[in-house]
Amino acid sequence: MEDLSQPKPPRALWPVFVWALLAIGLFLAGSKVLPMLAGPAPDEDAVRSAERAKAYADLAVEDQQRLGTYAWVDRAKGKVQIPIETAMQIAVKKLAAIEPGPAAPVDGQVEATPAAPATPAPETLQPAAP
């Protein structure tokens, strides 16, 4: 039988620390060595990347053509597509022809009443009573 009156000596913790340091060291060494052994990753997306580049180039050419040519958008409704430069010139001419006016009141704000004239009109002046 064991003698329960005597306390057990504490267990040594140094083996736990040694094993932990060894595990950390192996992990760090493996993380440095394994990528070098594997070599570079294959470029599997090279074909897809080339297809995307070609599609982008085709789209850019199509956009340039659309921005610079006349075409029917909807012949039945009479809608046409015009070059962007022409559209900008038309817009500038239309905007230049519009006379500026007062802005509309913003929703939620009280509309300002027009100010009274500083001097009354001559016909409204009355002579002073004697």
C-alpha positions as CSV (number, residue, x, y, z in Angstrom):
1,M,0.0,0.0,0.0
2,E,1.0,3.5,-0.6
3,D,1.8,5.9,2.1
4,L,-0.8,8.7,1.7
5,S,0.7,10.8,4.4
6,Q,3.7,11.7,2.2
7,P,2.8,14.1,-0.7
8,K,3.8,13.1,-4.2
9,P,6.7,14.9,-5.7
10,P,5.8,17.3,-8.5
11,R,6.3,15.9,-12.0
12,A,9.0,17.5,-14.1
13,L,7.7,19.8,-16.8
14,W,10.9,20.0,-18.9
15,P,10.0,16.9,-21.1
16,V,6.8,18.7,-22.1
17,F,8.7,21.9,-23.1
18,V,11.3,19.8,-25.0
19,W,8.6,18.0,-27.0
20,A,6.8,21.3,-27.7
21,L,10.0,23.0,-29.0
22,L,10.8,20.0,-31.1
23,A,7.3,20.0,-32.7
24,I,7.5,23.7,-33.4
25,G,11.0,23.3,-34.9
26,L,9.9,20.4,-37.2
27,F,6.8,22.4,-38.3
28,L,8.9,25.5,-39.2
29,A,11.5,23.4,-41.0
30,G,8.8,21.6,-42.9
31,S,7.1,24.8,-43.9
32,K,10.4,26.0,-45.4
33,V,11.6,22.8,-47.1
34,L,8.3,21.3,-48.5
35,P,7.5,24.3,-50.8
36,M,11.0,24.0,-52.3
37,L,10.6,20.3,-53.0
38,A,7.3,20.7,-54.6
39,G,8.5,23.2,-57.2
40,P,6.4,25.9,-58.9
41,A,2.7,25.4,-59.3
42,P,1.6,24.6,-62.8
43,D,-0.1,27.5,-64.7
44,E,-3.5,25.8,-65.2
45,D,-5.2,29.1,-65.9
46,A,-3.0,30.1,-68.8
47,V,-5.6,29.0,-71.4
48,R,-8.5,30.7,-69.5
49,S,-6.4,33.8,-69.1
50,A,-5.7,33.9,-72.9
51,E,-9.4,33.5,-73.6
52,R,-10.4,36.3,-71.3
53,A,-7.7,38.6,-72.8
54,K,-9.1,37.8,-76.3
55,A,-12.7,38.4,-75.2
56,Y,-11.7,41.7,-73.6
57,A,-9.9,42.9,-76.8
58,D,-12.9,41.9,-78.9
59,L,-15.2,43.8,-76.6
60,A,-13.0,46.9,-76.7
61,V,-13.1,46.8,-80.5
62,E,-16.9,46.4,-80.5
63,D,-17.3,49.3,-78.1
64,Q,-15.1,51.6,-80.2
65,Q,-17.1,50.7,-83.3
66,R,-20.4,51.3,-81.5
67,L,-19.2,54.7,-80.1
68,G,-18.2,55.9,-83.5
69,T,-20.9,54.7,-86.0
70,Y,-24.5,55.3,-86.9
71,A,-26.9,52.3,-86.6
72,W,-30.5,51.5,-86.0
73,V,-31.4,50.6,-82.5
74,D,-35.1,50.0,-83.1
75,R,-36.3,50.8,-86.7
76,A,-40.0,50.4,-85.8
77,K,-39.7,53.1,-83.1
78,G,-37.3,55.2,-85.1
79,K,-34.5,55.0,-82.5
80,V,-30.9,55.3,-83.9
81,Q,-27.4,55.1,-82.5
82,I,-25.1,58.1,-83.3
83,P,-21.4,58.6,-82.6
84,I,-20.6,59.8,-79.1
85,E,-18.9,63.0,-80.4
86,T,-22.0,64.0,-82.4
87,A,-24.2,63.2,-79.4
88,M,-22.1,65.5,-77.2
89,Q,-22.2,68.3,-79.7
90,I,-26.0,68.1,-79.9
91,A,-26.3,68.0,-76.1
92,V,-24.1,71.1,-75.8
93,K,-26.2,73.0,-78.4
94,K,-29.4,72.1,-76.6
95,L,-28.0,73.1,-73.2
96,A,-26.7,76.4,-74.6
97,A,-30.2,77.3,-76.0
98,I,-31.9,76.9,-72.6
99,E,-32.3,80.0,-70.5
100,P,-31.3,79.5,-66.9
101,G,-34.2,79.8,-64.4
102,P,-34.7,79.6,-60.7
103,A,-34.3,76.2,-59.2
104,A,-37.3,74.3,-57.9
105,P,-37.7,74.1,-54.2
106,V,-36.3,71.0,-52.6
107,D,-38.9,68.6,-51.1
108,G,-39.5,69.2,-47.4
109,Q,-38.4,72.9,-47.5
110,V,-40.9,75.8,-47.2
111,E,-41.2,77.7,-50.4
112,A,-39.9,81.3,-50.0
113,T,-42.5,84.0,-50.6
114,P,-41.4,86.8,-53.0
115,A,-40.0,89.8,-51.2
116,A,-42.1,93.0,-51.1
117,P,-40.8,95.9,-53.2
118,A,-38.6,98.3,-51.3
119,T,-40.7,101.4,-52.3
120,P,-44.4,101.3,-53.0
121,A,-45.7,102.1,-56.4
122,P,-46.6,105.8,-57.1
123,E,-50.3,105.2,-57.5
124,T,-50.5,103.7,-54.0
125,L,-49.1,106.8,-52.3
126,Q,-51.7,108.8,-50.4
127,P,-51.3,112.4,-49.3
128,A,-51.1,112.9,-45.6
129,A,-54.4,113.8,-44.0
130,P,-54.6,117.5,-42.7
